[in-house]
Amino acid sequence: MMKMMNMNEVAARLGICRRTAEALLANGRLPQPVRFGRLRRWLDVQIEEFMIQESEKAGGRATPAAANRGRRRGN
């Protein structure tokens, strides 16, 4: 059974903060949500596929959350 996730759940699943998840969405990296009026929801399978794609881009070495760890602003 597929689960619908809100932005807070998506961010938690990716291991990132909501603000970073919003930035990924704004930059077109995060899959577009399904809209129910003003509500935005993502299917859990969309997020799993996104995580697989990001891992493959990084050569299987990193997850989206790990890619941003240790970075400081302005670098």
C-alpha positions as CSV (number, residue, x, y, z in Angstrom):
1,M,0.0,0.0,0.0
2,M,1.3,3.4,-0.9
3,K,1.5,6.1,1.7
4,M,1.1,9.9,1.1
5,M,3.6,12.0,2.9
6,N,3.6,15.7,3.8
7,M,6.7,17.9,3.6
8,N,7.7,17.3,7.2
9,E,7.6,13.5,6.6
10,V,9.5,13.8,3.4
11,A,12.2,15.9,5.1
12,A,12.4,13.4,7.9
13,R,12.6,10.5,5.5
14,L,15.5,12.2,3.6
15,G,17.2,13.1,6.9
16,I,17.2,16.8,6.1
17,C,15.4,19.8,7.5
18,R,12.2,21.1,6.0
19,R,13.9,24.2,4.7
20,T,16.4,22.1,2.7
21,A,13.6,20.0,1.4
22,E,11.7,23.1,0.3
23,A,14.9,24.3,-1.5
24,L,15.2,20.9,-3.3
25,L,11.6,21.3,-4.5
26,A,12.2,24.9,-5.6
27,N,15.3,23.9,-7.5
28,G,13.4,21.1,-9.3
29,R,15.3,18.3,-7.7
30,L,12.6,16.9,-5.5
31,P,9.6,15.3,-7.3
32,Q,6.6,17.4,-7.8
33,P,3.9,16.7,-5.2
34,V,0.3,15.7,-5.8
35,R,-2.0,18.6,-4.9
36,F,-5.2,18.5,-3.0
37,G,-6.2,22.1,-3.0
38,R,-3.5,23.8,-1.0
39,L,-2.2,20.5,0.4
40,R,1.0,19.0,-1.1
41,R,1.6,15.3,-0.7
42,W,4.2,12.9,-2.1
43,L,3.9,9.2,-2.6
44,D,6.4,7.2,-0.6
45,V,7.5,5.5,-3.7
46,Q,8.4,8.9,-5.3
47,I,10.7,9.7,-2.4
48,E,12.3,6.2,-2.5
49,E,13.0,6.6,-6.2
50,F,14.4,10.1,-5.6
51,M,16.7,8.6,-2.9
52,I,17.9,5.9,-5.3
53,Q,18.6,8.4,-8.0
54,E,20.5,10.7,-5.7
55,S,22.6,7.8,-4.4
56,E,23.4,6.7,-8.0
57,K,24.4,10.3,-8.9
58,A,26.8,10.2,-6.0
59,G,28.2,6.9,-7.1
60,G,26.3,5.0,-4.4
61,R,28.4,6.6,-1.7
62,A,26.0,9.2,-0.2
63,T,22.4,9.9,0.5
64,P,20.9,13.3,0.0
65,A,21.3,14.1,3.7
66,A,24.9,12.9,3.9
67,A,25.8,15.1,0.8
68,N,25.1,18.2,2.8
69,R,26.6,17.2,6.1
70,G,29.6,19.1,7.2
71,R,29.1,22.0,4.8
72,R,29.0,25.5,6.2
73,R,27.3,28.6,4.7
74,G,29.4,30.6,2.4
75,N,31.5,27.7,1.3
